[in-house]
Amino acid sequence: MAVTRISGNQIATSTQAIITTLSFLNTNSIFRLPSGDTASRPTGVSVGTIRFNSQEDSAEIYKADDGTGSAGWTEVAGGGPSVGNDAIIRTNGVTLTEPTTVGPTANGDEKFTHGFHFGTLTLGASANLTVESGAGLQIVATDKLLAYQSDINQPGRILQVVKGSEVATGNSTPLQNEYREINTAYRTTFNLKSTNPQLKVTWVCNGELDGTMPRTAVRFYASVGFSSVTAYGRPMFFGSPQDADIQQAASSTVTNMFPVTAVGGSEVTVTIYWSAESDATGSNINFGQTWAQFGNVPMASFLIVEEIAT
């Protein structure tokens, strides 16, 4: 005896049908997906099954790989969330809740090689984030140009430039055959953005030479973390030396570059020492010269430190 399973516009819930084509007669017809929250997801379904998740407010599909390497439900791709006409403003959330890999190998396609996220990104309790070798992820924060870039530490890339305090200390004279810090105000402190980088340090000297000063050399010193101050790089002549004396000091620059052994995040303080070849008594360099024409604003000297990835 035949059982009628269609009555008017209703189909019995026990009905299972296999069809080749499903067509609609009218242009204003609709196709409504079964709906339920996340807890109501059916189990034992076949790959390709679709439903509407009322909790997530999106359609989802059951896939052989839901992004974790196992079968499961995942949102039907639609270009991501957006607001405004024609999805003119793309938006994203702030919390990653599942294990995620950026890269073509794990995702099976080269279109997953590079990724981008705007704003704060927080990893949830069950989430971890991996960026494959050769792939890239860029995170742009709301309060700065760039917060994170996975390939930012490529060799030769300048990671940061730090300018020290402008120093206008008045008269100063180096000691004979004895090195000492020119002035503690030159100390420039920062945190490394990479491990074992090169530091390029430049001393911009805007001092006025008074008297005849013997040849003078300078050398950069630094402390890394909680270590003591150590010399870095080689000594270098300062100013415009003759065979025995300095001819001038103003507009002199001294630059050196050296490696630093420390992990990213370590605090580094860089300063500069000097020493005279012979007795410099009777001469000095004025690091705070003023000119009435410029409102008696003191001229200043300072350090510039560049961190370069290795």
Stockholm file with secondary structure:
# STOCKHOLM 1.0

chainA/1-310         MAVTRISGNQIATSTQAIITTLSFLNTNSIFRLPSGDTASRPTGVSVGTIRFNSQEDSAEIYKADDGTGSAGWTEVAGGGPSVGNDAIIRTNGVTLTEPTTVGPTANGDEKFTHGFHFGTLTLGASANLTVESGAGLQIVATDKLLAYQSDINQPGRILQVVKGSEVATGNSTPLQNEYREINTAYRTTFNLKSTNPQLKVTWVCNGELDGTMPRTAVRFYASVGFSSVTAYGRPMFFGSPQDADIQQAASSTVTNMFPVTAVGGSEVTVTIYWSAESDATGSNINFGQTWAQFGNVPMASFLIVEEIAT
#=GR chainA/1-310 SS CCCCCEETTEECTTCCCCCSCCCCSSTTCCCCCCEECGGGCCSSCCTTCEEEETTTTEEEEEESCCSSSSCEEEECCSSCCEESGGGCEECCCSEECSCEEESHHHHTSGGGSEEEEESCCEECTTCCEEECTTCEEEEECTTSSCSEETTTTCTTCEEEEEECCCBCCCEECCCBTCCEESCGGGCEEEECSSSSCEEEEEEEECCEEESCEECEEEEEEEEETTCCCEEEEEEEECSSBCSSEECCCTTEEEEEEEECCCCTTCEEEEEEEEEESSCCTTCEEETTCCCGGGTTCCCCBEEEEEEECC
#=GC SS_cons         CCCCCEETTEECTTCCCCCSCCCCSSTTCCCCCCEECGGGCCSSCCTTCEEEETTTTEEEEEESCCSSSSCEEEECCSSCCEESGGGCEECCCSEECSCEEESHHHHTSGGGSEEEEESCCEECTTCCEEECTTCEEEEECTTSSCSEETTTTCTTCEEEEEECCCBCCCEECCCBTCCEESCGGGCEEEECSSSSCEEEEEEEECCEEESCEECEEEEEEEEETTCCCEEEEEEEECSSBCSSEECCCTTEEEEEEEECCCCTTCEEEEEEEEEESSCCTTCEEETTCCCGGGTTCCCCBEEEEEEECC
//
